[in-house]
């Protein structure tokens, strides 16, 4: 007797309830595997497979985001001799921290949650090749390692996305969409000062005509003005943490810049480095004290910085608690 005949005999001997359960199980397998429904609530697991397995932050060489809103329809960033630049119109240093976070999200994004694979349902997820943000990343030897479209977001602010070589619509993390809301300036480096403690030799914080001067002598930092004393260790640590990357909120526009008189700044930060170069940033307070216009000596650009980080920096007391 063949296996098929044995199976038929076994089924004939089953009760009606058991036959019904078998039929139901077969239908369920057919629906889940063959039909593969494309509803937004379906989550199909693929394990921990990376969505862009060829992409690594270290090897990324170029990023392009197209189909953006005016005035910049296409944003392009390139790694030029180890330095990332925004290359729209002219070359400008890119915000490496923002770019690094963006590429890291892509590098670690998985394909575990697929909400649809039906080409006729792309409009439901706001995915359209002509209008959706189109992101491409290149790696070594100009090889395309990521190519996908970004649609609208769900109720939990998770954007839908679809690889250009796949019909699957997957979900991005909630913070991914915020990168696409940045304008061109949002990708540019707005660092006013970035130093490492070991490279600094002398720091001057001038406010209201009074100077706080710190000097490194015999590998130790010392407060030399307004008094000569040992500098408070905790305050020094706070200072250098702030100066690792002291960033502005935004660039000021040309009208703002033309109205700011930096010849008489309210605050000035000067840092003499070990190679004898000098870094300078000057600050001019807004009339309502809500922030400062700032200018650095390297790029000669004008920025806006909110009040808190500037006030905290120039309010540090290096003599320690209770000392003046």
C-alpha positions as CSV (number, residue, x, y, z in Angstrom):
1,X,0.0,0.0,0.0
2,X,1.4,3.4,-1.0
3,X,1.9,6.3,1.4
4,X,-0.8,8.2,-0.4
5,X,-3.3,5.3,0.1
6,X,-2.3,5.0,3.8
7,X,-2.9,8.8,4.2
8,X,-6.4,8.4,2.7
9,X,-7.3,5.6,5.0
10,X,-6.1,7.6,8.0
11,X,-8.2,10.6,7.0
12,X,-11.3,8.4,6.5
13,X,-11.0,7.1,10.0
14,X,-10.8,10.6,11.6
15,X,-13.7,12.2,13.3
16,X,-15.4,15.2,11.7
17,X,-13.8,17.6,14.2
18,X,-10.3,16.4,13.3
19,X,-11.0,16.7,9.6
20,X,-12.2,20.2,10.1
21,X,-9.1,21.1,12.1
22,X,-6.8,19.8,9.3
23,X,-8.7,21.7,6.6
24,X,-8.5,24.9,8.7
25,X,-4.7,24.4,9.2
26,X,-4.2,23.9,5.5
27,X,-6.1,27.1,4.7
28,X,-4.1,29.0,7.2
29,X,-0.8,27.9,5.7
30,X,-2.1,28.8,2.2
31,X,-3.1,32.3,3.4
32,X,0.2,33.0,5.2
33,X,2.6,31.5,2.7
34,X,1.0,31.6,-0.7
35,X,-1.3,34.6,-0.6
36,X,1.0,36.7,1.6
37,X,-1.5,39.3,2.5
38,X,-0.3,42.9,2.4
39,X,-2.1,44.6,5.2
40,X,-0.4,47.3,7.2
41,X,-0.8,45.3,10.4
42,X,1.1,42.3,9.2
43,X,4.6,41.7,10.5
44,X,6.6,39.0,8.7
45,X,9.9,38.0,10.5
46,X,13.1,37.5,8.5
47,X,15.2,37.1,11.6
48,X,18.0,39.7,12.0
49,X,18.8,40.1,8.3
50,X,20.3,43.5,7.6
51,X,18.3,45.6,5.1
52,X,21.5,47.0,3.6
53,X,24.1,44.3,4.2
54,X,26.7,46.0,2.0
55,X,26.6,49.3,3.9
56,X,29.0,50.2,6.6
57,X,29.6,53.7,8.1
58,X,33.4,53.3,7.7
59,X,33.2,52.6,4.0
60,X,30.5,55.0,2.9
61,X,31.8,57.5,0.3
62,X,28.7,59.4,-0.9
63,X,25.1,60.2,0.2
64,X,22.4,61.6,-2.0
65,X,18.8,62.5,-1.0
66,X,16.6,63.5,-3.9
67,X,12.9,64.5,-4.3
68,X,13.3,67.0,-1.4
69,X,11.3,70.2,-1.0
70,X,12.4,73.5,-2.6
71,X,14.8,75.2,-2.7
72,X,17.2,72.2,-2.6
73,X,15.7,69.3,-4.5
74,X,18.8,67.1,-4.3
75,X,21.2,67.0,-1.3
76,X,24.6,65.5,-1.9
77,X,27.4,64.8,0.6
78,X,30.7,63.3,-0.4
79,X,33.7,62.0,1.5
80,X,36.6,63.9,0.0
81,X,40.0,62.7,1.2
82,X,38.6,61.6,4.5
83,X,36.5,64.7,5.1
84,X,32.8,64.7,4.5
85,X,31.5,67.8,2.6
86,X,28.1,69.1,1.5
87,X,28.7,69.7,-2.2
88,X,25.5,71.5,-3.3
89,X,26.7,74.5,-5.2
90,X,30.0,74.8,-3.3
91,X,31.9,72.5,-0.9
92,X,31.2,73.0,2.8
93,X,32.2,70.8,5.8
94,X,29.4,68.4,6.7
95,X,28.0,67.8,10.2
96,X,29.9,64.6,10.9
97,X,27.9,63.8,14.0
98,X,24.5,64.1,12.2
99,X,25.8,62.2,9.2
100,X,27.3,59.5,11.4
101,X,24.0,58.9,13.2
102,X,22.1,58.8,9.9
103,X,24.5,56.2,8.4
104,X,24.6,54.2,11.6
105,X,20.8,53.8,11.5
106,X,21.0,52.6,8.0
107,X,23.8,50.2,8.7
108,X,21.9,48.6,11.6
109,X,18.4,48.6,10.0
110,X,16.9,45.1,9.6
111,X,14.3,43.7,7.3
112,X,12.4,42.0,10.0
113,X,9.1,43.9,9.8
114,X,7.5,43.8,6.3
115,X,4.1,45.5,6.2
116,X,3.4,44.9,2.5
117,X,4.8,43.5,-0.7
118,X,1.9,44.3,-3.0
119,X,3.0,46.9,-5.7
120,X,-0.6,48.1,-6.0
121,X,-0.7,49.3,-2.4
122,X,2.3,51.6,-2.5
123,X,0.1,54.7,-2.4
124,X,-1.2,53.6,1.0
125,X,2.3,54.0,2.4
126,X,3.0,57.2,0.6
127,X,5.7,55.6,-1.6
128,X,6.0,57.0,-5.1
129,X,9.1,57.0,-7.2
130,X,8.5,60.5,-8.6
131,X,7.8,62.3,-5.3
132,X,9.0,60.3,-2.3
133,X,12.4,61.1,-0.8
134,X,14.9,58.9,-2.6
135,X,18.1,58.0,-0.7
136,X,21.2,56.4,-2.2
137,X,24.5,55.6,-0.5
138,X,27.7,54.6,-2.2
139,X,30.5,52.6,-0.6
140,X,34.0,51.8,-1.7
141,X,34.9,51.9,-5.5
142,X,31.7,53.9,-6.1
143,X,29.5,50.8,-5.4
144,X,25.8,51.5,-4.7
145,X,25.2,50.0,-1.2
146,X,21.7,51.4,-0.4
147,X,19.0,52.6,-2.7
148,X,15.4,53.2,-1.3
149,X,12.4,55.4,-1.1
150,X,10.9,56.8,2.1
151,X,7.1,57.1,2.4
152,X,4.9,58.6,5.1
153,X,5.0,57.7,8.7
154,X,2.6,55.6,10.8
155,X,0.9,56.6,14.0
156,X,4.1,56.0,16.0
157,X,6.1,58.2,13.7
158,X,7.9,55.3,12.0
159,X,8.5,56.0,8.3
160,X,7.7,53.4,5.7
161,X,10.5,52.6,3.2
162,X,11.1,50.4,0.2
163,X,14.3,49.3,-1.3
164,X,14.4,50.0,-5.1
165,X,15.2,46.3,-5.8
166,X,12.4,44.9,-3.7
167,X,8.6,45.0,-3.4
168,X,8.8,44.8,0.4
169,X,7.7,47.8,2.4
170,X,9.4,47.9,5.8
171,X,9.5,50.2,8.8
172,X,12.3,52.6,9.8
173,X,12.9,53.7,13.4
174,X,10.9,56.7,14.7
175,X,13.9,59.1,14.7
176,X,14.8,58.4,11.1
177,X,12.2,60.8,9.6
178,X,13.7,63.8,11.5
179,X,16.8,63.6,9.2
180,X,14.7,64.2,6.2
181,X,13.2,67.3,7.7
182,X,16.6,69.1,7.8
183,X,17.3,71.7,5.2
184,X,20.6,72.1,3.5
185,X,22.1,74.0,6.4
186,X,21.0,71.3,8.7
187,X,23.6,69.0,7.2
188,X,26.4,71.6,7.4
189,X,28.9,71.7,10.2
190,X,28.1,74.5,12.7
191,X,30.9,73.9,15.1
192,X,32.3,77.1,16.5
193,X,35.1,75.5,18.5
194,X,36.3,71.9,18.6
195,X,39.5,71.2,20.6
196,X,41.2,68.4,22.5
197,X,42.5,69.4,25.9
198,X,46.0,68.0,25.1
199,X,46.3,70.5,22.2
200,X,45.3,73.6,24.2
201,X,47.9,75.8,25.9
202,X,46.1,78.9,26.9
203,X,42.4,79.8,27.2
204,X,40.9,83.3,27.6
205,X,37.2,83.9,28.4
206,X,36.4,87.6,28.2
207,X,33.1,88.9,29.5
208,X,32.1,92.5,30.2
209,X,35.7,93.6,30.1
210,X,36.9,91.0,32.6
211,X,39.2,88.1,31.6
212,X,39.4,84.6,32.9
213,X,42.8,83.2,31.8
214,X,43.9,79.6,32.1
215,X,47.3,78.3,31.2
216,X,48.9,74.9,31.0
217,X,52.2,74.8,32.9
218,X,54.2,71.7,33.4
219,X,51.3,69.6,32.1
220,X,48.9,71.1,34.6
221,X,46.2,73.7,34.1
222,X,46.4,76.8,36.3
223,X,44.1,79.8,36.8
224,X,46.3,82.9,36.2
225,X,43.5,85.6,36.1
226,X,41.6,87.1,37.8
227,X,43.8,85.4,40.4
228,X,46.7,83.1,40.5
229,X,45.6,79.8,41.9
230,X,45.0,76.1,41.2
231,X,42.1,75.6,38.8
232,X,39.2,73.6,40.0
233,X,39.4,70.1,38.5
234,X,35.7,69.6,38.1
235,X,35.2,72.9,36.4
236,X,38.1,72.2,34.0
237,X,36.5,68.9,33.1
238,X,33.2,70.7,32.4
239,X,35.1,73.3,30.2
240,X,36.8,70.8,28.0
241,X,33.7,68.7,27.6
242,X,31.9,71.8,26.2
243,X,34.9,72.6,24.0
244,X,35.1,69.2,22.4
245,X,32.4,70.3,20.1
246,X,30.8,73.7,20.8
247,X,28.1,74.0,18.1
248,X,25.8,76.8,17.0
249,X,22.0,76.2,16.5
250,X,22.0,77.6,13.0
251,X,23.6,79.9,10.5
252,X,22.3,83.5,10.6
253,X,21.0,84.9,7.4
254,X,22.6,87.8,5.5
255,X,20.3,90.4,6.9
256,X,21.0,89.4,10.5
257,X,24.7,89.2,9.9
258,X,24.8,92.8,8.4
259,X,23.2,94.2,11.5
260,X,25.5,92.7,14.1
261,X,28.5,94.7,15.3
262,X,31.2,92.2,16.2
263,X,33.7,95.0,16.7
264,X,32.4,95.3,20.3
265,X,31.5,91.7,21.3
266,X,29.8,90.9,24.6
267,X,32.0,87.8,25.0
268,X,35.1,86.5,23.4
269,X,36.7,83.0,23.6
270,X,40.4,82.7,22.6
271,X,42.3,79.4,22.6
272,X,46.1,79.2,21.9
273,X,47.0,75.8,20.7
274,X,50.3,73.8,21.0
275,X,51.2,74.7,17.4
276,X,50.8,78.4,18.3
277,X,47.7,78.8,16.2
278,X,44.8,80.7,17.7
279,X,41.1,79.9,17.7
280,X,38.7,82.7,18.4
281,X,34.9,82.9,18.7
282,X,33.1,86.2,19.5
283,X,29.5,86.5,20.8
284,X,27.0,89.4,20.6
285,X,23.8,89.1,22.7
286,X,20.3,89.6,21.2
287,X,18.4,92.5,22.6
288,X,16.0,90.2,24.5
289,X,19.0,88.0,25.8
290,X,17.4,84.9,24.3
291,X,20.6,84.0,22.4
292,X,23.7,85.2,20.8
293,X,25.0,85.9,17.3
294,X,28.5,84.3,17.0
295,X,31.4,84.5,14.7
296,X,34.4,82.2,14.4
297,X,37.8,83.4,13.3
298,X,38.5,80.5,10.9
299,X,35.5,80.6,8.6
300,X,34.3,84.2,9.2
301,X,30.7,82.9,9.3
302,X,27.9,84.2,11.5
303,X,25.8,81.9,13.6
304,X,23.0,82.0,16.1
305,X,23.5,80.2,19.4
306,X,20.9,79.8,22.2
307,X,21.7,81.6,25.4
308,X,22.1,78.6,27.8
309,X,25.3,77.0,26.4
310,X,27.0,80.4,26.1
311,X,26.0,81.6,29.5
312,X,27.1,78.3,31.0
313,X,30.5,78.5,29.3
314,X,31.3,82.0,30.4
315,X,29.8,81.5,33.8
316,X,32.3,78.8,34.9
317,X,34.1,79.5,38.2
318,X,37.5,78.0,38.0
319,X,38.5,79.1,41.5
320,X,36.1,76.5,42.9
321,X,32.9,76.8,45.0
322,X,32.8,79.8,47.3
323,X,36.0,81.3,45.8
324,X,36.2,84.4,43.7
